[in-house]
């Protein structure tokens, strides 16, 4: 009896081990390719996030960020952001890096604050009076990035590449205001700038 019981236990351990290994392998896609730190740029005074490269040529990526604006800088505000961008132009800089001079993208930001509901309250405004959401903003972005090959510059850190970037962005609200007040506003008034670092592993 004990012999059959031992075989049953061994079979269960083997089965659960194989299932666990398979599940772990299937979940590998959740492991991010990069950690991102950004200053300003409409997604928080400071933000932290992670990113995924989504094409084989490693030129398209999706980033997910959490941003925070402290009370002293106009908050307190918490913002979640989902970005997509593509790097159509790649300039190699010998063996130590690459330059991506123009990377168009889009992103959505959602800010959490009691004064920023998803919709305007119907008790204050007729339905459809304001079409946009105070909390949710769609953005257009244009960034550039210099990517350093850390395996060439400083090996042994565990970091494969470091990307230093700047990103200009605007949103639907700013664009509409610009075209409605084109004599009074300049493009500099409706574009925001953020700078950041992307650590790739």
Rosetta blueprint (number, residue, H / E / L):
1 X L
2 X H
3 X H
4 X H
5 X H
6 X H
7 X H
8 X H
9 X H
10 X H
11 X H
12 X H
13 X H
14 X H
15 X H
16 X H
17 X H
18 X H
19 X H
20 X H
21 X H
22 X H
23 X H
24 X H
25 X H
26 X H
27 X H
28 X H
29 X H
30 X H
31 X L
32 X L
33 X L
34 X E
35 X E
36 X E
37 X E
38 X E
39 X E
40 X E
41 X L
42 X L
43 X L
44 X L
45 X L
46 X E
47 X E
48 X E
49 X E
50 X E
51 X E
52 X E
53 X E
54 X L
55 X L
56 X L
57 X L
58 X L
59 X L
60 X E
61 X E
62 X E
63 X E
64 X E
65 X E
66 X E
67 X E
68 X E
69 X E
70 X L
71 X H
72 X H
73 X H
74 X L
75 X L
76 X L
77 X E
78 X E
79 X E
80 X E
81 X E
82 X E
83 X E
84 X E
85 X E
86 X E
87 X L
88 X L
89 X L
90 X L
91 X E
92 X E
93 X E
94 X L
95 X L
96 X L
97 X E
98 X E
99 X E
100 X E
101 X E
102 X E
103 X E
104 X E
105 X E
106 X E
107 X E
108 X E
109 X E
110 X E
111 X E
112 X E
113 X L
114 X L
115 X L
116 X L
117 X L
118 X L
119 X L
120 X L
121 X L
122 X L
123 X L
124 X L
125 X L
126 X L
127 X L
128 X L
129 X L
130 X L
131 X L
132 X L
133 X L
134 X L
135 X L
136 X E
137 X E
138 X E
139 X E
140 X E
141 X E
142 X E
143 X E
144 X E
145 X E
146 X E
147 X E
148 X E
149 X E
150 X H
151 X H
152 X H
153 X H
154 X L
155 X L
156 X L
157 X L
158 X L
159 X L
160 X L
161 X E
162 X E
163 X E
164 X E
165 X E
166 X E
167 X E
168 X E
169 X E
170 X E
171 X E
172 X H
173 X H
174 X H
175 X H
176 X H
177 X H
178 X H
179 X H
180 X H
181 X L
182 X L
183 X L
184 X L
185 X L
186 X L
187 X H
188 X H
189 X H
190 X H
191 X L
192 X E
193 X E
194 X E
195 X E
196 X E
197 X E
198 X E
199 X E
200 X E
201 X L
